[in-house]
Amino acid sequence: MKTFGPIFIDSFSGPAADLKPADRTPSKVLAALRKNPRVSTWDMSEHPWLQGCISILQKQGYIKSVPEPYPWHRWEILGDPK
């Protein structure tokens, strides 16, 4: 039998998408984005609450979208909200 090297599995989920229901607020999403500013395309489409929190954070000037290769979205944390 031929063997191959180790297999690495990437779940494409980050801390923001893994928040528990009680923690799904814009402030908790912002804290998660400070740890890892990337959110997968799938998480954005499968979790309306996450898309809503990110939209609120953008409108309030806490974050802005920056270019990132597919399948990721990346957010830059801004110093002071506008």
DRENTORBA-489639 format. One line per field, with one value per residue (C-alpha): x, y, z; residue number from 1. Coordinates in Angstrom, 2 decimals. Example, Ala and Ser with C-alpha at 12.3 -4.5 7.8 and 13.67 -1.06 7.14 Angstrom:
c1 12.30_13.67
c2 -4.50_-1.06
c3 7.80_7.14
sevo 1_2
end
This chain:
c1 0.00_1.31_1.18_1.08_2.28_0.15_-3.25_-4.15_-7.79_-8.78_-12.27_-12.37_-13.98_-12.50_-13.25_-15.99_-18.06_-17.53_-19.14_-21.81_-25.36_-25.23_-22.01_-23.20_-23.08_-21.15_-18.79_-17.98_-17.50_-15.11_-13.15_-12.98_-11.81_-9.00_-7.77_-8.22_-9.45_-10.40_-13.90_-14.61_-17.03_-19.02_-19.34_-20.55_-23.23_-24.26_-24.51_-26.83_-26.10_-22.38_-23.05_-25.35_-22.77_-20.06_-22.38_-23.06_-19.33_-18.61_-21.36_-20.15_-16.58_-14.99_-13.79_-13.23_-12.86_-9.41_-8.46_-7.92_-7.80_-10.84_-12.32_-11.62_-12.84_-10.44_-11.26_-8.98_-9.71_-9.78_-8.50_-11.46_-14.97_-16.11
c2 0.00_3.43_6.06_9.79_12.56_14.15_15.51_18.98_19.95_23.61_24.22_27.70_28.93_31.57_32.79_35.19_32.42_30.11_32.42_30.87_32.19_34.35_35.99_36.86_40.63_43.28_43.88_40.15_39.85_42.82_41.10_37.93_39.91_41.37_37.78_36.76_39.34_36.76_35.37_32.79_33.37_30.37_31.71_35.04_33.32_30.66_32.89_35.90_37.06_37.32_39.28_41.58_42.20_42.93_45.32_47.20_47.38_48.74_51.35_52.48_52.81_50.09_47.95_48.15_45.45_44.94_42.72_39.05_36.06_33.81_32.20_34.83_38.26_40.26_43.17_45.94_47.18_50.98_53.08_55.34_54.82_57.47
c3 0.00_-0.94_1.78_1.38_3.67_6.36_5.43_6.62_6.88_6.99_8.29_6.75_9.96_12.19_15.68_14.53_12.93_15.90_18.47_20.66_20.16_23.31_22.05_18.55_18.97_17.05_20.00_20.33_16.55_16.71_19.49_17.38_14.35_16.46_16.99_13.36_10.84_8.21_7.62_4.94_2.10_3.32_6.87_5.49_3.38_5.91_9.01_8.50_12.07_11.21_8.04_10.05_12.78_10.21_8.39_11.63_12.43_8.95_9.13_12.55_11.26_13.39_10.46_6.73_4.11_2.60_-0.36_0.40_-1.99_-2.29_-0.21_2.45_3.44_5.58_7.81_8.99_12.48_12.47_15.35_16.07_14.73_12.27
sevo 1_2_3_4_5_6_7_8_9_10_11_12_13_14_15_16_17_18_19_20_21_22_23_24_25_26_27_28_29_30_31_32_33_34_35_36_37_38_39_40_41_42_43_44_45_46_47_48_49_50_51_52_53_54_55_56_57_58_59_60_61_62_63_64_65_66_67_68_69_70_71_72_73_74_75_76_77_78_79_80_81_82
end
